Amino acid sequence: MYGNLCKIRMFEKACVKLYRQGLIRGYLHTYLGEEAIAVGACAALQPDDYIVSTHRGHGHCIAKGAKIKNMMAEICGKRAGYCNGLGGSMHIADISVGNLGANGIVGAGIPIGVGAGLSIKLRSSGQVAVTFFSDGASNNGVFAESLNLAAIWSLPVIFMLENNHYAVSTPIEQSSRTADLHKRASGYMVDAMLVDGNDVLAVYEATRAAAEKCRGGEGPVLIEAKTYRHGGHHVNDLGAYMPKERLEHYMKKDPVACFRRRLLEEKDLSEEEISEIEKSVEKEIQEAIAFARETPEMPLDEFLGKYAQA
């Protein structure tokens, strides 16, 4: 889990640098500060379980086992990317590891997760589907519809609500009468949990318990994981609307630093072992960057031949 936390953190920081150098075009929404949710959740899943991601989805992809070389190539618009460089940051999918895809439309992944849950139930496959979404998405009508449908059909779906306190620049206090969004589940008779989204082990335990319920036919389950972005909505948003003292408070709860410290304090890993993990991840990130730089974009004639008519 620590390796995956580091991989997401280093990957996102590398993407920001490449964006500043002009090698990444379009929007880039980083997962900085939220790494513990994806890592904890995916660590509790089986390899054939499904996830559905969001526009802030790099962390989910990495935690579920996507190849970062192909991710980096996709984000840089290269032919070797998951979508041939045509999808970019917000549209990475890898069916081979159960990742049904990121989605640029806020809340649009929620019903896809419910569809996956229905497929699981109809096939009696024993799998679980986790659909990640934000506090902003929970104010969309599709959240209520999807939660209700999953409830009446008892589908094996975990609704992972990543509450980072902001829908772009709108604080949750201005868009909901309650900041504890998991309470909404009670209206649909759905079990719900609230966890510290900066504690990777807390997220792991909550997801493990939720998955057990789902596999036993007691789903769905809603998990609200409270966290905080380490910056604005996207790479060009300075986040000036975020109160300085609140940001400083959550920076002290940095999920990567906190787990590193915990591993050392509880003597699970030594400083040398942690350093080796970090070096190995950094090497993998640098190889992914080199791969993305060296591979070509899709040739124009191929693009025009395959996609222009569509």
Secondary structure, DSSP 8 states (H G I E B T S, - for coil): -HHHHHHHHHHHHHHHHHHHTT-S-S-----TT-HHHHHHHHHTS-TT-EEE--TT-HHHHHHTT--HHHHHHHHTT-TTSTTTTSSGGG---BGGGTB----SSTTTHHHHHHHHHHHHHHHT----EEEEEETTGGGSHHHHHHHHHHHHTT--EEEEEEE-SEETTEEGGGT-S-S-GGGGGGGGT-EEEEEETT-HHHHHHHHHHHHHHHHTT---EEEEEE---SS-SSTT---TTS-HHHHHHHHTT-HHHHHHHHHHHTTSS-HHHHHHHHHHHHHHHHHHHHHHHHS----HHHHHHHHS--
